[in-house]
Amino acid sequence: MPGITFEFVEGSPFPKKLLKGKTARIIITADTPRWYDWLFMRSPALNQFKKGTLEFCGISPVKVTYIAPIRDSTLDFGEQWLKKVYNLGMKGA
């Protein structure tokens, strides 16, 4: 959103980042184990959102919580992650 999250700078390929001082946390769920997503795929969806959207506008740091695998996970697994995510929200982390 030009004018809200960034501004174009005439003569420069880089924008003025209007969201400096803001932080973010991405919580991503997947069936692919994190090591596989990073090692073989280079985390394309995560990189695009983190670098191409959030950091592009000046948001930093961007922390990541990766929850996987979801498919065939147990109820206990889900409850543990819900508690962790809830606690992250309560801390504002």
mmCIF file as gemmi writes it, N, C-alpha and C atoms, coordinates in Angstrom:
data_model
loop_
_atom_site.group_PDB
_atom_site.id
_atom_site.type_symbol
_atom_site.label_atom_id
_atom_site.label_alt_id
_atom_site.label_comp_id
_atom_site.label_asym_id
_atom_site.label_entity_id
_atom_site.label_seq_id
_atom_site.pdbx_PDB_ins_code
_atom_site.Cartn_x
_atom_site.Cartn_y
_atom_site.Cartn_z
_atom_site.occupancy
_atom_site.B_iso_or_equiv
_atom_site.pdbx_formal_charge
_atom_site.auth_seq_id
_atom_site.auth_asym_id
_atom_site.pdbx_PDB_model_num
ATOM 1 N N . MET Axp A 1 ? 0.829 -1.167 0 1 0 ? 1 A 1
ATOM 2 C CA . MET Axp A 1 ? 0 0 0 1 0 ? 1 A 1
ATOM 3 C C . MET Axp A 1 ? 0.89 1.253 0 1 0 ? 1 A 1
ATOM 4 N N . PRO Axp A 2 ? 1.225 1.728 -1.185 1 0 ? 2 A 1
ATOM 5 C CA . PRO Axp A 2 ? 2.032 2.943 -1.259 1 0 ? 2 A 1
ATOM 6 C C . PRO Axp A 2 ? 1.374 4.086 -0.479 1 0 ? 2 A 1
ATOM 7 N N . GLY Axp A 3 ? 2.196 4.807 0.255 1 0 ? 3 A 1
ATOM 8 C CA . GLY Axp A 3 ? 1.702 5.916 1.047 1 0 ? 3 A 1
ATOM 9 C C . GLY Axp A 3 ? 1.302 5.522 2.455 1 0 ? 3 A 1
ATOM 10 N N . ILE Axp A 4 ? 1.114 4.231 2.683 1 0 ? 4 A 1
ATOM 11 C CA . ILE Axp A 4 ? 0.759 3.74 4.015 1 0 ? 4 A 1
ATOM 12 C C . ILE Axp A 4 ? 1.882 2.885 4.586 1 0 ? 4 A 1
ATOM 13 N N . THR Axp A 5 ? 2.397 1.973 3.782 1 0 ? 5 A 1
ATOM 14 C CA . THR Axp A 5 ? 3.448 1.08 4.259 1 0 ? 5 A 1
ATOM 15 C C . THR Axp A 5 ? 4.824 1.417 3.67 1 0 ? 5 A 1
ATOM 16 N N . PHE Axp A 6 ? 4.83 2.074 2.529 1 0 ? 6 A 1
ATOM 17 C CA . PHE Axp A 6 ? 6.077 2.514 1.903 1 0 ? 6 A 1
ATOM 18 C C . PHE Axp A 6 ? 5.763 3.655 0.952 1 0 ? 6 A 1
ATOM 19 N N . GLU Axp A 7 ? 6.802 4.391 0.56 1 0 ? 7 A 1
ATOM 20 C CA . GLU Axp A 7 ? 6.668 5.449 -0.437 1 0 ? 7 A 1
ATOM 21 C C . GLU Axp A 7 ? 7.717 5.241 -1.51 1 0 ? 7 A 1
ATOM 22 N N . PHE Axp A 8 ? 7.331 5.44 -2.747 1 0 ? 8 A 1
ATOM 23 C CA . PHE Axp A 8 ? 8.302 5.397 -3.833 1 0 ? 8 A 1
ATOM 24 C C . PHE Axp A 8 ? 9.228 6.596 -3.713 1 0 ? 8 A 1
ATOM 25 N N . VAL Axp A 9 ? 10.509 6.388 -4.039 1 0 ? 9 A 1
ATOM 26 C CA . VAL Axp A 9 ? 11.505 7.456 -4.019 1 0 ? 9 A 1
ATOM 27 C C . VAL Axp A 9 ? 11.965 7.664 -5.449 1 0 ? 9 A 1
ATOM 28 N N . GLU Axp A 10 ? 11.726 8.861 -5.955 1 0 ? 10 A 1
ATOM 29 C CA . GLU Axp A 10 ? 12.079 9.151 -7.337 1 0 ? 10 A 1
ATOM 30 C C . GLU Axp A 10 ? 13.579 8.962 -7.559 1 0 ? 10 A 1
ATOM 31 N N . GLY Axp A 11 ? 13.921 8.238 -8.615 1 0 ? 11 A 1
ATOM 32 C CA . GLY Axp A 11 ? 15.311 8.002 -8.956 1 0 ? 11 A 1
ATOM 33 C C . GLY Axp A 11 ? 15.966 6.877 -8.181 1 0 ? 11 A 1
ATOM 34 N N . SER Axp A 12 ? 15.207 6.19 -7.329 1 0 ? 12 A 1
ATOM 35 C CA . SER Axp A 12 ? 15.769 5.087 -6.54 1 0 ? 12 A 1
ATOM 36 C C . SER Axp A 12 ? 14.919 3.837 -6.713 1 0 ? 12 A 1
ATOM 37 N N . PRO Axp A 13 ? 15.575 2.681 -6.815 1 0 ? 13 A 1
ATOM 38 C CA . PRO Axp A 13 ? 14.801 1.441 -6.896 1 0 ? 13 A 1
ATOM 39 C C . PRO Axp A 13 ? 14.261 0.997 -5.528 1 0 ? 13 A 1
ATOM 40 N N . PHE Axp A 14 ? 14.713 1.673 -4.468 1 0 ? 14 A 1
ATOM 41 C CA . PHE Axp A 14 ? 14.324 1.287 -3.117 1 0 ? 14 A 1
ATOM 42 C C . PHE Axp A 14 ? 13.314 2.279 -2.544 1 0 ? 14 A 1
ATOM 43 N N . PRO Axp A 15 ? 12.314 1.765 -1.856 1 0 ? 15 A 1
ATOM 44 C CA . PRO Axp A 15 ? 11.296 2.653 -1.298 1 0 ? 15 A 1
ATOM 45 C C . PRO Axp A 15 ? 11.718 3.228 0.052 1 0 ? 15 A 1
ATOM 46 N N . LYS Axp A 16 ? 11.002 4.235 0.479 1 0 ? 16 A 1
ATOM 47 C CA . LYS Axp A 16 ? 11.115 4.709 1.854 1 0 ? 16 A 1
ATOM 48 C C . LYS Axp A 16 ? 10.21 3.811 2.678 1 0 ? 16 A 1
ATOM 49 N N . LYS Axp A 17 ? 10.77 3.187 3.694 1 0 ? 17 A 1
ATOM 50 C CA . LYS Axp A 17 ? 10.037 2.225 4.512 1 0 ? 17 A 1
ATOM 51 C C . LYS Axp A 17 ? 9.281 2.978 5.605 1 0 ? 17 A 1
ATOM 52 N N . LEU Axp A 18 ? 7.957 2.872 5.587 1 0 ? 18 A 1
ATOM 53 C CA . LEU Axp A 18 ? 7.138 3.643 6.519 1 0 ? 18 A 1
ATOM 54 C C . LEU Axp A 18 ? 6.755 2.883 7.784 1 0 ? 18 A 1
ATOM 55 N N . LEU Axp A 19 ? 7.149 1.624 7.884 1 0 ? 19 A 1
ATOM 56 C CA . LEU Axp A 19 ? 6.792 0.837 9.064 1 0 ? 19 A 1
ATOM 57 C C . LEU Axp A 19 ? 8 0.519 9.942 1 0 ? 19 A 1
ATOM 58 N N . LYS Axp A 20 ? 9.033 1.337 9.861 1 0 ? 20 A 1
ATOM 59 C CA . LYS Axp A 20 ? 10.203 1.137 10.726 1 0 ? 20 A 1
ATOM 60 C C . LYS Axp A 20 ? 9.773 1.26 12.176 1 0 ? 20 A 1
ATOM 61 N N . GLY Axp A 21 ? 10.385 0.455 13.03 1 0 ? 21 A 1
ATOM 62 C CA . GLY Axp A 21 ? 10.023 0.446 14.438 1 0 ? 21 A 1
ATOM 63 C C . GLY Axp A 21 ? 8.941 -0.563 14.776 1 0 ? 21 A 1
ATOM 64 N N . LYS Axp A 22 ? 8.352 -1.167 13.764 1 0 ? 22 A 1
ATOM 65 C CA . LYS Axp A 22 ? 7.33 -2.192 13.976 1 0 ? 22 A 1
ATOM 66 C C . LYS Axp A 22 ? 7.998 -3.566 13.928 1 0 ? 22 A 1
ATOM 67 N N . THR Axp A 23 ? 7.428 -4.52 14.641 1 0 ? 23 A 1
ATOM 68 C CA . THR Axp A 23 ? 7.923 -5.889 14.629 1 0 ? 23 A 1
ATOM 69 C C . THR Axp A 23 ? 6.79 -6.82 14.206 1 0 ? 23 A 1
ATOM 70 N N . ALA Axp A 24 ? 7.145 -8.062 13.878 1 0 ? 24 A 1
ATOM 71 C CA . ALA Axp A 24 ? 6.131 -9.029 13.463 1 0 ? 24 A 1
ATOM 72 C C . ALA Axp A 24 ? 6.553 -10.441 13.837 1 0 ? 24 A 1
ATOM 73 N N . ARG Axp A 25 ? 5.576 -11.288 13.909 1 0 ? 25 A 1
ATOM 74 C CA . ARG Axp A 25 ? 5.818 -12.72 14.063 1 0 ? 25 A 1
ATOM 75 C C . ARG Axp A 25 ? 4.93 -13.431 13.045 1 0 ? 25 A 1
ATOM 76 N N . ILE Axp A 26 ? 5.552 -14.279 12.255 1 0 ? 26 A 1
ATOM 77 C CA . ILE Axp A 26 ? 4.82 -15.118 11.313 1 0 ? 26 A 1
ATOM 78 C C . ILE Axp A 26 ? 4.629 -16.471 11.978 1 0 ? 26 A 1
ATOM 79 N N . ILE Axp A 27 ? 3.405 -16.94 12.013 1 0 ? 27 A 1
ATOM 80 C CA . ILE Axp A 27 ? 3.118 -18.284 12.509 1 0 ? 27 A 1
ATOM 81 C C . ILE Axp A 27 ? 2.623 -19.076 11.303 1 0 ? 27 A 1
ATOM 82 N N . ILE Axp A 28 ? 3.406 -20.077 10.925 1 0 ? 28 A 1
ATOM 83 C CA . ILE Axp A 28 ? 3.097 -20.848 9.728 1 0 ? 28 A 1
ATOM 84 C C . ILE Axp A 28 ? 2.896 -22.314 10.097 1 0 ? 28 A 1
ATOM 85 N N . THR Axp A 29 ? 1.87 -22.906 9.529 1 0 ? 29 A 1
ATOM 86 C CA . THR Axp A 29 ? 1.641 -24.339 9.709 1 0 ? 29 A 1
ATOM 87 C C . THR Axp A 29 ? 1.9 -25.03 8.383 1 0 ? 29 A 1
ATOM 88 N N . ALA Axp A 30 ? 2.396 -26.259 8.463 1 0 ? 30 A 1
ATOM 89 C CA . ALA Axp A 30 ? 2.741 -26.985 7.243 1 0 ? 30 A 1
ATOM 90 C C . ALA Axp A 30 ? 2.772 -28.48 7.516 1 0 ? 30 A 1
ATOM 91 N N . ASP Axp A 31 ? 2.77 -29.227 6.451 1 0 ? 31 A 1
ATOM 92 C CA . ASP Axp A 31 ? 2.988 -30.669 6.556 1 0 ? 31 A 1
ATOM 93 C C . ASP Axp A 31 ? 4.44 -31.021 6.281 1 0 ? 31 A 1
ATOM 94 N N . THR Axp A 32 ? 5.173 -30.094 5.68 1 0 ? 32 A 1
ATOM 95 C CA . THR Axp A 32 ? 6.581 -30.299 5.377 1 0 ? 32 A 1
ATOM 96 C C . THR Axp A 32 ? 7.419 -29.994 6.617 1 0 ? 32 A 1
ATOM 97 N N . PRO Axp A 33 ? 8.296 -30.907 7.018 1 0 ? 33 A 1
ATOM 98 C CA . PRO Axp A 33 ? 9.173 -30.6 8.151 1 0 ? 33 A 1
ATOM 99 C C . PRO Axp A 33 ? 10.017 -29.359 7.847 1 0 ? 33 A 1
ATOM 100 N N . ARG Axp A 34 ? 10.283 -28.562 8.861 1 0 ? 34 A 1
ATOM 101 C CA . ARG Axp A 34 ? 11.022 -27.309 8.685 1 0 ? 34 A 1
ATOM 102 C C . ARG Axp A 34 ? 12.37 -27.529 8.017 1 0 ? 34 A 1
ATOM 103 N N . TRP Axp A 35 ? 13.122 -28.552 8.423 1 0 ? 35 A 1
ATOM 104 C CA . TRP Axp A 35 ? 14.443 -28.785 7.849 1 0 ? 35 A 1
ATOM 105 C C . TRP Axp A 35 ? 14.351 -29.036 6.346 1 0 ? 35 A 1
ATOM 106 N N . TYR Axp A 36 ? 13.302 -29.742 5.908 1 0 ? 36 A 1
ATOM 107 C CA . TYR Axp A 36 ? 13.149 -30.036 4.484 1 0 ? 36 A 1
ATOM 108 C C . TYR Axp A 36 ? 12.78 -28.767 3.721 1 0 ? 36 A 1
ATOM 109 N N . ASP Axp A 37 ? 11.863 -27.99 4.278 1 0 ? 37 A 1
ATOM 110 C CA . ASP Axp A 37 ? 11.45 -26.742 3.631 1 0 ? 37 A 1
ATOM 111 C C . ASP Axp A 37 ? 12.644 -25.812 3.451 1 0 ? 37 A 1
ATOM 112 N N . TRP Axp A 38 ? 13.508 -25.741 4.449 1 0 ? 38 A 1
ATOM 113 C CA . TRP Axp A 38 ? 14.67 -24.864 4.363 1 0 ? 38 A 1
ATOM 114 C C . TRP Axp A 38 ? 15.759 -25.45 3.473 1 0 ? 38 A 1
ATOM 115 N N . LEU Axp A 39 ? 16.124 -26.725 3.697 1 0 ? 39 A 1
ATOM 116 C CA . LEU Axp A 39 ? 17.26 -27.325 3.004 1 0 ? 39 A 1
ATOM 117 C C . LEU Axp A 39 ? 17.01 -27.536 1.507 1 0 ? 39 A 1
ATOM 118 N N . PHE Axp A 40 ? 15.863 -28.051 1.147 1 0 ? 40 A 1
ATOM 119 C CA . PHE Axp A 40 ? 15.6 -28.39 -0.248 1 0 ? 40 A 1
ATOM 120 C C . PHE Axp A 40 ? 14.801 -27.338 -1.002 1 0 ? 40 A 1
ATOM 121 N N . MET Axp A 41 ? 13.909 -26.649 -0.311 1 0 ? 41 A 1
ATOM 122 C CA . MET Axp A 41 ? 13.045 -25.685 -0.99 1 0 ? 41 A 1
ATOM 123 C C . MET Axp A 41 ? 13.493 -24.23 -0.779 1 0 ? 41 A 1
ATOM 124 N N . ARG Axp A 42 ? 14.324 -23.978 0.219 1 0 ? 42 A 1
ATOM 125 C CA . ARG Axp A 42 ? 14.795 -22.633 0.586 1 0 ? 42 A 1
ATOM 126 C C . ARG Axp A 42 ? 13.65 -21.735 1.065 1 0 ? 42 A 1
ATOM 127 N N . SER Axp A 43 ? 12.636 -22.335 1.648 1 0 ? 43 A 1
ATOM 128 C CA . SER Axp A 43 ? 11.517 -21.626 2.294 1 0 ? 43 A 1
ATOM 129 C C . SER Axp A 43 ? 10.916 -20.51 1.43 1 0 ? 43 A 1
ATOM 130 N N . PRO Axp A 44 ? 10.423 -20.825 0.233 1 0 ? 44 A 1
ATOM 131 C CA . PRO Axp A 44 ? 9.978 -19.765 -0.675 1 0 ? 44 A 1
ATOM 132 C C . PRO Axp A 44 ? 8.804 -18.934 -0.152 1 0 ? 44 A 1
ATOM 133 N N . ALA Axp A 45 ? 7.782 -19.562 0.392 1 0 ? 45 A 1
ATOM 134 C CA . ALA Axp A 45 ? 6.618 -18.801 0.875 1 0 ? 45 A 1
ATOM 135 C C . ALA Axp A 45 ? 7 -17.918 2.053 1 0 ? 45 A 1
ATOM 136 N N . LEU Axp A 46 ? 7.771 -18.473 2.954 1 0 ? 46 A 1
ATOM 137 C CA . LEU Axp A 46 ? 8.204 -17.721 4.128 1 0 ? 46 A 1
ATOM 138 C C . LEU Axp A 46 ? 9.089 -16.543 3.728 1 0 ? 46 A 1
ATOM 139 N N . ASN Axp A 47 ? 10.048 -16.765 2.841 1 0 ? 47 A 1
ATOM 140 C CA . ASN Axp A 47 ? 10.943 -15.694 2.399 1 0 ? 47 A 1
ATOM 141 C C . ASN Axp A 47 ? 10.175 -14.587 1.689 1 0 ? 47 A 1
ATOM 142 N N . GLN Axp A 48 ? 9.226 -14.96 0.863 1 0 ? 48 A 1
ATOM 143 C CA . GLN Axp A 48 ? 8.462 -13.951 0.129 1 0 ? 48 A 1
ATOM 144 C C . GLN Axp A 48 ? 7.699 -13.044 1.081 1 0 ? 48 A 1
ATOM 145 N N . PHE Axp A 49 ? 7.016 -13.643 2.054 1 0 ? 49 A 1
ATOM 146 C CA . PHE Axp A 49 ? 6.234 -12.836 2.981 1 0 ? 49 A 1
ATOM 147 C C . PHE Axp A 49 ? 7.124 -12.027 3.921 1 0 ? 49 A 1
ATOM 148 N N . LYS Axp A 50 ? 8.175 -12.678 4.44 1 0 ? 50 A 1
ATOM 149 C CA . LYS Axp A 50 ? 9.058 -12.005 5.391 1 0 ? 50 A 1
ATOM 150 C C . LYS Axp A 50 ? 9.853 -10.884 4.728 1 0 ? 50 A 1
ATOM 151 N N . LYS Axp A 51 ? 10.569 -11.219 3.663 1 0 ? 51 A 1
ATOM 152 C CA . LYS Axp A 51 ? 11.455 -10.246 3.033 1 0 ? 51 A 1
ATOM 153 C C . LYS Axp A 51 ? 10.726 -9.368 2.018 1 0 ? 51 A 1
ATOM 154 N N . GLY Axp A 52 ? 9.901 -9.99 1.192 1 0 ? 52 A 1
ATOM 155 C CA . GLY Axp A 52 ? 9.258 -9.265 0.093 1 0 ? 52 A 1
ATOM 156 C C . GLY Axp A 52 ? 8.088 -8.407 0.518 1 0 ? 52 A 1
ATOM 157 N N . THR Axp A 53 ? 7.552 -8.642 1.701 1 0 ? 53 A 1
ATOM 158 C CA . THR Axp A 53 ? 6.423 -7.838 2.158 1 0 ? 53 A 1
ATOM 159 C C . THR Axp A 53 ? 6.758 -7.091 3.449 1 0 ? 53 A 1
ATOM 160 N N . LEU Axp A 54 ? 7.008 -7.82 4.522 1 0 ? 54 A 1
ATOM 161 C CA . LEU Axp A 54 ? 7.183 -7.175 5.828 1 0 ? 54 A 1
ATOM 162 C C . LEU Axp A 54 ? 8.461 -6.342 5.906 1 0 ? 54 A 1
ATOM 163 N N . GLU Axp A 55 ? 9.612 -6.935 5.6 1 0 ? 55 A 1
ATOM 164 C CA . GLU Axp A 55 ? 10.878 -6.194 5.678 1 0 ? 55 A 1
ATOM 165 C C . GLU Axp A 55 ? 10.957 -5.11 4.6 1 0 ? 55 A 1
ATOM 166 N N . PHE Axp A 56 ? 10.312 -5.316 3.473 1 0 ? 56 A 1
ATOM 167 C CA . PHE Axp A 56 ? 10.241 -4.314 2.403 1 0 ? 56 A 1
ATOM 168 C C . PHE Axp A 56 ? 9.649 -3.012 2.925 1 0 ? 56 A 1
ATOM 169 N N . CYS Axp A 57 ? 8.708 -3.124 3.869 1 0 ? 57 A 1
ATOM 170 C CA . CYS Axp A 57 ? 8.031 -1.958 4.442 1 0 ? 57 A 1
ATOM 171 C C . CYS Axp A 57 ? 8.71 -1.447 5.699 1 0 ? 57 A 1
ATOM 172 N N . GLY Axp A 58 ? 9.78 -2.119 6.149 1 0 ? 58 A 1
ATOM 173 C CA . GLY Axp A 58 ? 10.546 -1.648 7.292 1 0 ? 58 A 1
ATOM 174 C C . GLY Axp A 58 ? 10.316 -2.413 8.581 1 0 ? 58 A 1
ATOM 175 N N . ILE Axp A 59 ? 9.465 -3.422 8.56 1 0 ? 59 A 1
ATOM 176 C CA . ILE Axp A 59 ? 9.183 -4.185 9.769 1 0 ? 59 A 1
ATOM 177 C C . ILE Axp A 59 ? 10.383 -5.062 10.101 1 0 ? 59 A 1
ATOM 178 N N . SER Axp A 60 ? 10.872 -4.916 11.344 1 0 ? 60 A 1
ATOM 179 C CA . SER Axp A 60 ? 12.033 -5.688 11.769 1 0 ? 60 A 1
ATOM 180 C C . SER Axp A 60 ? 12.148 -5.605 13.286 1 0 ? 60 A 1
ATOM 181 N N . PRO Axp A 61 ? 12.461 -6.706 13.947 1 0 ? 61 A 1
ATOM 182 C CA . PRO Axp A 61 ? 12.674 -8.031 13.393 1 0 ? 61 A 1
ATOM 183 C C . PRO Axp A 61 ? 11.354 -8.719 13.06 1 0 ? 61 A 1
ATOM 184 N N . VAL Axp A 62 ? 11.475 -9.71 12.183 1 0 ? 62 A 1
ATOM 185 C CA . VAL Axp A 62 ? 10.356 -10.58 11.852 1 0 ? 62 A 1
ATOM 186 C C . VAL Axp A 62 ? 10.726 -11.968 12.368 1 0 ? 62 A 1
ATOM 187 N N . LYS Axp A 63 ? 10.038 -12.4 13.398 1 0 ? 63 A 1
ATOM 188 C CA . LYS Axp A 63 ? 10.294 -13.717 13.973 1 0 ? 63 A 1
ATOM 189 C C . LYS Axp A 63 ? 9.359 -14.728 13.337 1 0 ? 63 A 1
ATOM 190 N N . VAL Axp A 64 ? 9.798 -15.993 13.337 1 0 ? 64 A 1
ATOM 191 C CA . VAL Axp A 64 ? 9.014 -17.049 12.695 1 0 ? 64 A 1
ATOM 192 C C . VAL Axp A 64 ? 8.777 -18.194 13.668 1 0 ? 64 A 1
ATOM 193 N N . THR Axp A 65 ? 7.538 -18.644 13.721 1 0 ? 65 A 1
ATOM 194 C CA . THR Axp A 65 ? 7.17 -19.847 14.451 1 0 ? 65 A 1
ATOM 195 C C . THR Axp A 65 ? 6.625 -20.822 13.413 1 0 ? 65 A 1
ATOM 196 N N . TYR Axp A 66 ? 7.304 -21.931 13.249 1 0 ? 66 A 1
ATOM 197 C CA . TYR Axp A 66 ? 6.966 -22.928 12.228 1 0 ? 66 A 1
ATOM 198 C C . TYR Axp A 66 ? 6.394 -24.158 12.926 1 0 ? 66 A 1
ATOM 199 N N . ILE Axp A 67 ? 5.15 -24.492 12.626 1 0 ? 67 A 1
ATOM 200 C CA . ILE Axp A 67 ? 4.48 -25.62 13.271 1 0 ? 67 A 1
ATOM 201 C C . ILE Axp A 67 ? 4.252 -26.706 12.226 1 0 ? 67 A 1
ATOM 202 N N . ALA Axp A 68 ? 4.907 -27.856 12.437 1 0 ? 68 A 1
ATOM 203 C CA . ALA Axp A 68 ? 4.784 -28.943 11.469 1 0 ? 68 A 1
ATOM 204 C C . ALA Axp A 68 ? 5.264 -30.244 12.095 1 0 ? 68 A 1
ATOM 205 N N . PRO Axp A 69 ? 4.901 -31.363 11.554 1 0 ? 69 A 1
ATOM 206 C CA . PRO Axp A 69 ? 3.86 -31.553 10.545 1 0 ? 69 A 1
ATOM 207 C C . PRO Axp A 69 ? 2.465 -31.532 11.182 1 0 ? 69 A 1
ATOM 208 N N . ILE Axp A 70 ? 1.531 -30.998 10.462 1 0 ? 70 A 1
ATOM 209 C CA . ILE Axp A 70 ? 0.158 -30.89 10.942 1 0 ? 70 A 1
ATOM 210 C C . ILE Axp A 70 ? -0.64 -32.16 10.63 1 0 ? 70 A 1
ATOM 211 N N . ARG Axp A 71 ? -0.494 -32.63 9.401 1 0 ? 71 A 1
ATOM 212 C CA . ARG Axp A 71 ? -1.251 -33.825 8.993 1 0 ? 71 A 1
ATOM 213 C C . ARG Axp A 71 ? -0.868 -35.016 9.87 1 0 ? 71 A 1
ATOM 214 N N . ASP Axp A 72 ? -1.85 -35.706 10.322 1 0 ? 72 A 1
ATOM 215 C CA . ASP Axp A 72 ? -1.677 -36.89 11.177 1 0 ? 72 A 1
ATOM 216 C C . ASP Axp A 72 ? -1.094 -36.552 12.551 1 0 ? 72 A 1
ATOM 217 N N . SER Axp A 73 ? -1.112 -35.269 12.942 1 0 ? 73 A 1
ATOM 218 C CA . SER Axp A 73 ? -0.602 -34.922 14.271 1 0 ? 73 A 1
ATOM 219 C C . SER Axp A 73 ? -1.636 -35.307 15.328 1 0 ? 73 A 1
ATOM 220 N N . THR Axp A 74 ? -1.165 -35.448 16.537 1 0 ? 74 A 1
ATOM 221 C CA . THR Axp A 74 ? -2.033 -35.865 17.629 1 0 ? 74 A 1
ATOM 222 C C . THR Axp A 74 ? -2.731 -34.65 18.249 1 0 ? 74 A 1
ATOM 223 N N . LEU Axp A 75 ? -3.772 -34.922 18.995 1 0 ? 75 A 1
ATOM 224 C CA . LEU Axp A 75 ? -4.466 -33.878 19.723 1 0 ? 75 A 1
ATOM 225 C C . LEU Axp A 75 ? -3.51 -33.211 20.71 1 0 ? 75 A 1
ATOM 226 N N . ASP Axp A 76 ? -2.649 -33.997 21.344 1 0 ? 76 A 1
ATOM 227 C CA . ASP Axp A 76 ? -1.67 -33.461 22.292 1 0 ? 76 A 1
ATOM 228 C C . ASP Axp A 76 ? -0.715 -32.484 21.593 1 0 ? 76 A 1
ATOM 229 N N . PHE Axp A 77 ? -0.252 -32.834 20.4 1 0 ? 77 A 1
ATOM 230 C CA . PHE Axp A 77 ? 0.619 -31.961 19.605 1 0 ? 77 A 1
ATOM 231 C C . PHE Axp A 77 ? -0.069 -30.615 19.363 1 0 ? 77 A 1
ATOM 232 N N . GLY Axp A 78 ? -1.32 -30.67 18.943 1 0 ? 78 A 1
ATOM 233 C CA . GLY Axp A 78 ? -2.072 -29.447 18.673 1 0 ? 78 A 1
ATOM 234 C C . GLY Axp A 78 ? -2.282 -28.607 19.917 1 0 ? 78 A 1
ATOM 235 N N . GLU Axp A 79 ? -2.59 -29.245 21.022 1 0 ? 79 A 1
ATOM 236 C CA . GLU Axp A 79 ? -2.808 -28.52 22.267 1 0 ? 79 A 1
ATOM 237 C C . GLU Axp A 79 ? -1.518 -27.853 22.754 1 0 ? 79 A 1
ATOM 238 N N . GLN Axp A 80 ? -0.391 -28.541 22.61 1 0 ? 80 A 1
ATOM 239 C CA . GLN Axp A 80 ? 0.901 -27.96 23.006 1 0 ? 80 A 1
ATOM 240 C C . GLN Axp A 80 ? 1.2 -26.71 22.181 1 0 ? 80 A 1
ATOM 241 N N . TRP Axp A 81 ? 0.967 -26.782 20.873 1 0 ? 81 A 1
ATOM 242 C CA . TRP Axp A 81 ? 1.24 -25.636 20.016 1 0 ? 81 A 1
ATOM 243 C C . TRP Axp A 81 ? 0.273 -24.494 20.277 1 0 ? 81 A 1
ATOM 244 N N . LEU Axp A 82 ? -0.984 -24.817 20.565 1 0 ? 82 A 1
ATOM 245 C CA . LEU Axp A 82 ? -1.934 -23.758 20.907 1 0 ? 82 A 1
ATOM 246 C C . LEU Axp A 82 ? -1.486 -23.004 22.153 1 0 ? 82 A 1
ATOM 247 N N . LYS Axp A 83 ? -0.988 -23.727 23.134 1 0 ? 83 A 1
ATOM 248 C CA . LYS Axp A 83 ? -0.482 -23.086 24.349 1 0 ? 83 A 1
ATOM 249 C C . LYS Axp A 83 ? 0.716 -22.19 24.042 1 0 ? 83 A 1
ATOM 250 N N . LYS Axp A 84 ? 1.639 -22.689 23.21 1 0 ? 84 A 1
ATOM 251 C CA . LYS Axp A 84 ? 2.826 -21.905 22.849 1 0 ? 84 A 1
ATOM 252 C C . LYS Axp A 84 ? 2.436 -20.625 22.109 1 0 ? 84 A 1
ATOM 253 N N . VAL Axp A 85 ? 1.518 -20.756 21.162 1 0 ? 85 A 1
ATOM 254 C CA . VAL Axp A 85 ? 1.087 -19.591 20.387 1 0 ? 85 A 1
ATOM 255 C C . VAL Axp A 85 ? 0.34 -18.617 21.29 1 0 ? 85 A 1
ATOM 256 N N . TYR Axp A 86 ? -0.492 -19.107 22.157 1 0 ? 86 A 1
ATOM 257 C CA . TYR Axp A 86 ? -1.202 -18.253 23.113 1 0 ? 86 A 1
ATOM 258 C C . TYR Axp A 86 ? -0.203 -17.483 23.972 1 0 ? 86 A 1
ATOM 259 N N . ASN Axp A 87 ? 0.806 -18.176 24.489 1 0 ? 87 A 1
ATOM 260 C CA . ASN Axp A 87 ? 1.827 -17.533 25.322 1 0 ? 87 A 1
ATOM 261 C C . ASN Axp A 87 ? 2.617 -16.487 24.546 1 0 ? 87 A 1
ATOM 262 N N . LEU Axp A 88 ? 2.905 -16.738 23.266 1 0 ? 88 A 1
ATOM 263 C CA . LEU Axp A 88 ? 3.591 -15.755 22.443 1 0 ? 88 A 1
ATOM 264 C C . LEU Axp A 88 ? 2.731 -14.495 22.328 1 0 ? 88 A 1
ATOM 265 N N . GLY Axp A 89 ? 1.439 -14.688 22.144 1 0 ? 89 A 1
ATOM 266 C CA . GLY Axp A 89 ? 0.529 -13.547 22.039 1 0 ? 89 A 1
ATOM 267 C C . GLY Axp A 89 ? 0.442 -12.776 23.341 1 0 ? 89 A 1
ATOM 268 N N . MET Axp A 90 ? 0.444 -13.465 24.44 1 0 ? 90 A 1
ATOM 269 C CA . MET Axp A 90 ? 0.347 -12.796 25.739 1 0 ? 90 A 1
ATOM 270 C C . MET Axp A 90 ? 1.602 -11.976 26.038 1 0 ? 90 A 1
ATOM 271 N N . LYS Axp A 91 ? 2.756 -12.473 25.582 1 0 ? 91 A 1
ATOM 272 C CA . LYS Axp A 91 ? 4.023 -11.761 25.81 1 0 ? 91 A 1
ATOM 273 C C . LYS Axp A 91 ? 4.232 -10.644 24.801 1 0 ? 91 A 1
ATOM 274 N N . GLY Axp A 92 ? 3.469 -10.697 23.714 1 0 ? 92 A 1
ATOM 275 C CA . GLY Axp A 92 ? 3.698 -9.728 22.65 1 0 ? 92 A 1
ATOM 276 C C . GLY Axp A 92 ? 4.984 -10.013 21.9 1 0 ? 92 A 1
ATOM 277 N N . ALA Axp A 93 ? 5.404 -11.279 21.947 1 0 ? 93 A 1
ATOM 278 C CA . ALA Axp A 93 ? 6.679 -11.662 21.322 1 0 ? 93 A 1
ATOM 279 C C . ALA Axp A 93 ? 6.493 -12.157 19.922 1 0 ? 93 A 1
